[in-house]
Amino acid sequence: MQNQTVTINPTRLLADLHQLRQFGAHKCGVHRPTYSPQDMAAREWLMERMREAGLSARMDGVGNILGENPRARHKLLVGSHSDSQNYAGWLDGALGVIYGLEIARAFVECGGDLPIGVDAAVFADEEAHFASFLGSRSAVGLLNDEEIDRSINLTTGQRLRDALGQAGLGAMPRMTIDPSRYDGYLEAHIEQGDDLEARNLRIGVVTSIVGIHQYRLTFHGVRNHAGTTRMAIRKDAGAALVALANHIDARFRELTAERTVWTVGSIRLFPGEVSIIPDRAEMLLQVRDDDPAVLALYEDELRALVLEADRKGPCTVTLEVVSQSAPHRMDERMQNALLDAAGVLAPNAFQRMPSGAGHDAQILAGVMPAGMLFVPSIGGISHHWDENTAEADIVLGCQVMSEACQNLLLNGVFPQF
């Protein structure tokens, strides 16, 4: 293999992507929620394709699939997730899965005199129908039976344990990936934003995956009749929520770093009747950035704004931290390999960039070197059936990742066997 080049087959790559698209096809996207019949059929098909490619494929008790190159002793793991959001896009997750299949297959076909190669991974429930990063956390030993027992489907209410049994996985053991077997993990994904497209670039090399801080703000007022209570004496929890939400947005815009984003994603009023002044209101606020110092700055400012609103009234306000995930840096050597490959295959058309969304790579980064590559999303659309990427960019991304894999395995970036 030292004198051979690992070459992907663009026609086969695209054909596999379009075939995977047929499982749960919905409009021009897919509906393939985790453990649904469509999802399980797709997983069985992926294992068939892996075996046809010369990989030994197996699925475990949470639906994770590992396609192993049986002759390779020195290798990388490449993959993503095959489940989808409800009624969403056809490339989110699927792109990285088929990249893993195609690159692993290309290494097998190349053969050569060195036992190197790529294993392909397909993780379950990255989309958090039941629990965030369920499959990848299971694969690195971060999922226990207690969490499986208490997890339910956020859309249907089905218990995870029941869903696993219905999918035929209930009696199957869960596998744990041994990080000592791999030099690292690589994942490809559509950008899910418009930065690459806006800059007329074709490849993004991910520097880090953002940390996500989520907060619940609760407002308490006084319930009363909406038609007879004078405005001057009202303690309207809903009005207090709207006022503070606007204040937070205005203040955060003054603070904003280049890529900091925040979202009020849920608002609830109680009792939620148009003729009753609400006595309680809740909103969920999410802040994302790849710099821990920036996240800390925004939290300090948020706490100050809540204290001020609570002091001024007329409603009381409390702040609760719902969850906080730290940013995850991608391995410098993995980044450099992707940058070198992009420099050859996409000169002047690539950039370093953080990921504004979470990915399985952040879980794998906890146990082995990890890297990520982005290709453009047309119009920045994601989590919608209109999600798409130009076929030329899909092919280029796979070529860049394949070249990076070869460089990592052959050129001494990691210790040789």
C-alpha positions in Angstrom: 0.0 0.0 0.0 3.0 2.3 0.4 3.1 2.7 -3.4 -0.6 2.6 -3.9 -3.3 5.2 -3.4 -6.6 4.6 -1.7 -9.2 5.8 -4.1 -12.9 6.1 -3.4 -15.5 5.4 -6.1 -17.7 8.5 -6.4 -20.5 6.7 -8.3 -20.8 4.0 -5.7 -20.6 6.6 -2.9 -23.5 8.6 -4.3 -25.5 5.5 -5.1 -25.2 4.2 -1.5 -26.3 7.6 -0.1 -29.3 7.7 -2.4 -30.2 4.1 -1.5 -30.0 4.9 2.2 -32.3 7.8 1.5 -35.1 5.4 0.5 -35.4 4.1 4.1 -38.1 6.3 5.6 -38.2 8.6 2.5 -40.4 11.7 3.2 -40.8 14.4 0.5 -37.2 15.1 -0.4 -35.9 14.1 3.0 -36.4 11.2 5.4 -38.3 10.2 8.5 -36.1 7.6 10.2 -36.4 8.0 14.0 -34.3 5.7 16.2 -35.5 2.1 16.4 -38.4 2.7 14.0 -38.9 -0.1 11.4 -37.3 2.3 8.8 -34.3 2.8 11.0 -33.8 -0.9 11.7 -34.2 -1.8 8.0 -31.5 0.8 7.2 -29.2 -0.7 9.8 -29.6 -4.2 8.3 -29.0 -2.8 4.9 -25.8 -1.1 6.1 -24.5 -4.3 7.6 -25.1 -6.1 4.2 -23.2 -3.4 2.4 -20.3 -3.7 4.9 -20.1 -7.4 4.5 -20.2 -7.1 0.7 -17.2 -4.7 1.1 -15.2 -7.3 3.0 -15.9 -6.0 6.5 -17.1 -8.1 9.4 -20.2 -6.3 10.5 -22.1 -6.7 13.8 -24.8 -4.8 15.6 -25.1 -4.5 19.4 -27.9 -4.1 21.9 -28.4 -0.4 21.3 -28.2 -0.6 17.5 -24.6 0.4 17.1 -22.9 -1.2 14.1 -19.2 -1.8 13.7 -17.8 -2.8 10.4 -14.3 -4.1 10.9 -11.5 -4.6 8.5 -10.3 -8.1 9.5 -6.8 -7.9 8.2 -5.9 -4.4 9.5 -4.0 -4.0 12.8 -3.3 -0.3 12.4 -6.4 1.6 11.7 -8.8 4.5 12.1 -12.5 4.5 13.0 -14.8 6.5 10.6 -18.5 7.0 11.0 -21.6 8.9 12.3 -25.3 8.1 12.9 -28.0 6.7 10.6 -31.1 7.8 12.5 -32.8 11.1 11.6 -34.8 13.9 13.2 -38.5 13.6 12.6 -39.4 14.5 9.0 -36.0 16.0 8.4 -33.0 15.9 6.0 -31.4 13.0 4.1 -27.8 13.8 4.8 -27.6 14.6 8.5 -25.7 11.6 9.9 -26.1 9.6 6.7 -23.3 11.4 5.0 -20.7 10.4 7.6 -22.0 6.8 7.7 -21.6 6.3 4.0 -18.2 8.1 4.0 -17.1 5.5 6.6 -18.4 2.6 4.5 -16.8 3.9 1.3 -13.4 4.7 2.8 -13.3 1.4 4.6 -14.2 -0.4 1.4 -11.6 1.6 -0.6 -8.9 0.5 1.9 -9.9 -3.2 1.5 -9.9 -2.9 -2.3 -6.5 -1.3 -2.3 -4.9 -4.2 -0.4 -1.2 -3.6 -0.2 1.6 -4.9 1.9 0.8 -3.1 5.2 -2.0 -4.2 7.5 -3.7 -0.8 7.7 -7.3 0.2 7.2 -10.5 1.8 8.4 -13.3 0.4 10.4 -16.8 1.9 9.8 -19.1 2.9 12.7 -22.8 3.6 12.8 -24.1 5.0 16.1 -27.6 5.0 17.4 -29.8 7.9 18.5 -27.4 10.8 18.1 -30.6 12.7 17.4 -31.7 12.2 21.0 -35.1 10.6 20.4 -34.5 8.8 23.7 -31.2 10.3 25.1 -28.5 12.5 23.7 -25.7 10.5 22.0 -27.1 7.3 23.3 -25.1 5.0 20.9 -21.7 6.7 21.1 -22.0 7.1 24.9 -22.8 3.4 25.1 -19.8 2.6 22.8 -17.3 4.3 25.2 -18.9 3.0 28.4 -20.9 6.0 29.5 -24.4 4.5 29.3 -25.7 2.4 32.2 -28.8 0.2 32.7 -30.4 2.8 35.0 -30.4 5.4 32.2 -31.8 2.9 29.8 -34.6 2.0 32.2 -35.7 5.6 32.8 -35.3 7.0 29.2 -38.4 7.5 27.1 -39.0 8.7 23.6 -39.6 12.5 23.7 -42.1 12.3 20.9 -44.1 9.2 21.6 -43.5 8.5 25.2 -42.4 4.9 24.5 -39.9 3.6 27.0 -36.4 2.9 25.7 -36.4 -0.6 27.1 -39.6 -1.4 25.2 -38.3 0.2 22.0 -35.1 -2.0 22.2 -37.2 -5.1 22.6 -39.6 -4.2 19.8 -36.6 -3.6 17.5 -35.2 -7.1 18.3 -32.3 -5.7 20.3 -33.4 -6.4 23.9 -31.5 -9.6 24.4 -28.3 -8.5 22.6 -25.2 -7.3 24.5 -23.9 -3.8 24.2 -20.3 -3.6 22.8 -17.7 -1.2 24.0 -15.1 0.1 21.5 -11.5 -0.4 22.6 -9.7 2.9 21.9 -6.3 1.2 22.0 -7.3 -0.4 18.7 -7.6 2.9 16.8 -5.3 5.8 16.0 -8.4 8.0 16.1 -11.9 8.7 15.0 -13.0 10.8 12.0 -16.5 12.0 11.2 -18.0 13.9 8.3 -21.1 16.0 8.4 -23.0 18.6 6.5 -22.3 22.0 8.0 -25.9 22.7 9.0 -25.3 26.4 8.5 -24.4 28.7 5.7 -20.9 29.9 6.6 -19.1 27.8 4.0 -21.6 28.7 1.3 -21.5 32.4 2.2 -17.7 32.4 1.9 -17.7 30.3 -1.3 -15.8 27.5 0.4 -16.2 23.8 0.0 -14.5 22.2 3.1 -14.6 23.0 6.8 -12.1 21.5 9.1 -13.7 21.5 12.6 -11.6 22.9 15.4 -14.0 22.3 18.2 -17.6 21.4 19.0 -19.4 24.0 21.0 -20.4 23.8 24.6 -24.1 24.1 25.2 -25.5 25.7 28.4 -29.3 25.5 28.9 -31.3 27.4 31.5 -34.9 27.5 32.7 -36.2 30.9 33.8 -39.4 30.8 35.9 -41.6 33.8 36.6 -44.3 33.9 39.4 -47.1 36.5 39.4 -50.7 36.6 40.4 -53.5 34.9 38.5 -56.6 37.0 37.8 -59.3 37.9 35.4 -58.0 39.3 32.1 -61.0 41.6 31.6 -61.4 43.1 35.0 -57.9 43.5 36.4 -56.5 47.0 35.9 -53.1 47.1 34.1 -51.6 49.2 36.9 -52.0 46.4 39.5 -51.3 43.3 37.4 -48.5 40.8 38.1 -48.5 39.2 34.7 -45.9 36.4 34.6 -46.2 36.2 30.8 -45.5 39.9 30.3 -42.6 39.7 32.7 -41.2 36.8 30.6 -41.4 38.7 27.3 -39.8 41.8 28.8 -36.8 39.9 30.2 -36.4 37.8 27.1 -36.1 41.0 25.0 -33.7 42.5 27.6 -31.5 39.4 27.5 -31.4 39.4 23.7 -30.5 43.1 23.6 -27.7 42.7 26.2 -26.3 39.5 24.6 -26.0 41.3 21.3 -23.8 43.8 22.9 -21.6 41.1 24.3 -21.6 38.7 21.4 -18.4 37.0 20.2 -18.1 36.1 16.5 -19.9 32.7 16.7 -21.9 32.9 20.0 -25.5 32.0 19.5 -28.5 31.8 21.9 -32.1 30.7 21.5 -35.3 30.9 23.5 -36.6 27.6 22.4 -39.6 27.0 24.6 -42.1 29.3 26.4 -45.0 28.1 28.6 -47.7 30.1 30.3 -49.9 28.8 33.1 -52.8 28.3 33.0 -52.5 29.2 29.3 -56.0 30.6 28.8 -56.5 33.8 26.9 -58.9 35.3 29.4 -56.7 34.6 32.5 -53.6 36.5 33.5 -50.9 33.9 33.9 -49.5 33.5 37.4 -46.5 31.4 36.2 -44.4 31.4 33.1 -41.3 29.4 32.0 -38.8 29.8 29.2 -35.8 27.7 28.2 -32.8 29.6 27.0 -29.8 27.9 25.3 -26.4 29.5 24.8 -23.6 27.9 22.6 -20.0 28.8 22.1 -16.7 26.9 21.8 -14.9 29.1 24.4 -15.5 28.2 28.0 -14.6 31.8 29.0 -17.3 33.2 26.7 -19.9 30.8 28.1 -19.0 31.9 31.6 -19.3 35.5 30.6 -22.8 35.0 29.2 -23.9 33.1 32.3 -22.6 35.9 34.6 -24.5 38.4 32.6 -27.7 36.3 32.6 -27.6 35.9 36.3 -27.2 39.7 36.7 -30.2 40.3 34.5 -32.3 37.8 36.3 -31.4 39.3 39.7 -32.3 42.8 38.4 -35.6 41.7 37.0 -36.5 39.9 40.2 -35.6 43.0 42.3 -37.6 45.3 40.2 -40.7 43.1 39.9 -43.6 43.1 39.7 -43.1 39.3 39.3 -40.4 37.2 40.9 -37.9 35.4 38.7 -35.7 32.4 39.3 -32.9 30.9 37.2 -32.1 27.1 37.0 -29.2 25.5 35.2 -30.8 22.6 33.2 -27.6 21.3 31.6 -24.1 22.3 30.7 -21.8 20.6 28.3 -18.2 21.7 27.8 -16.7 22.5 24.4 -14.7 19.7 22.9 -11.5 20.4 21.0 -10.7 18.3 18.0 -7.2 16.7 17.9 -4.6 19.0 16.3 -3.0 16.1 14.4 -6.4 15.1 13.0 -7.1 18.7 12.0 -3.7 19.0 10.3 -4.2 15.8 8.3 -7.6 17.1 7.0 -6.1 20.6 6.3 -3.2 19.0 4.3 -5.7 16.9 2.3 -7.9 19.9 1.7 -4.9 22.0 0.6 -4.2 19.4 -2.1 -7.8 18.6 -3.2 -9.6 21.9 -2.5 -6.9 24.7 -2.6 -8.1 28.0 -1.4 -11.6 26.5 -0.8 -11.4 25.4 2.9 -11.2 26.9 6.3 -10.9 26.0 10.0 -14.2 26.4 11.9 -16.0 25.4 15.0 -19.1 23.2 15.0 -22.2 24.9 16.3 -24.0 21.6 16.8 -23.2 18.5 18.8 -21.9 15.3 17.1 -20.8 11.8 18.1 -17.2 13.0 17.6 -17.4 14.9 20.9 -18.1 11.7 22.7 -15.4 9.7 20.9 -13.0 12.6 21.6 -13.1 11.6 25.3 -11.3 8.3 24.6 -9.3 8.8 21.4 -8.0 11.5 19.1 -11.0 12.8 17.0 -11.5 15.1 14.0 -14.4 16.3 11.9 -14.9 17.6 8.4 -17.8 19.7 7.1 -19.2 20.1 3.6 -21.6 22.9 2.7 -25.3 22.9 3.3 -27.2 24.5 0.4 -28.9 27.6 1.9 -27.7 26.6 5.4 -30.8 24.3 5.7 -30.7 21.4 8.2 -33.3 19.4 10.2 -35.8 20.0 7.4 -36.6 17.8 4.3 -35.2 20.6 2.0 -31.7 19.9 3.4 -29.2 19.2 0.6 -25.6 19.4 -0.5 -24.2 19.5 -4.1 -23.0 16.1 -5.3 -19.6 17.5 -6.2 -19.2 18.7 -2.6 -20.2 15.3 -1.3 -17.6 13.6 -3.4 -14.9 16.1 -2.6 -15.5 15.8 1.1 -15.1 12.0 0.9 -11.9 12.4 -1.2 -10.5 14.8 1.4 -11.3 12.5 4.3 -9.9 9.4 2.5 -6.7 11.3 1.7 -6.4 12.3 5.4 -6.9 8.7 6.5 -4.2 7.5 4.3 -1.8 10.2 5.4 -2.5 9.6 9.1 -2.0 5.8 8.7 1.1 5.9 6.4 3.0 9.1 7.1 4.0 8.8 10.7 1.5 11.3 12.2 0.7 8.6 14.8 3.2 6.0 16.1 3.6 3.2 13.6 3.1 -0.5 14.5 
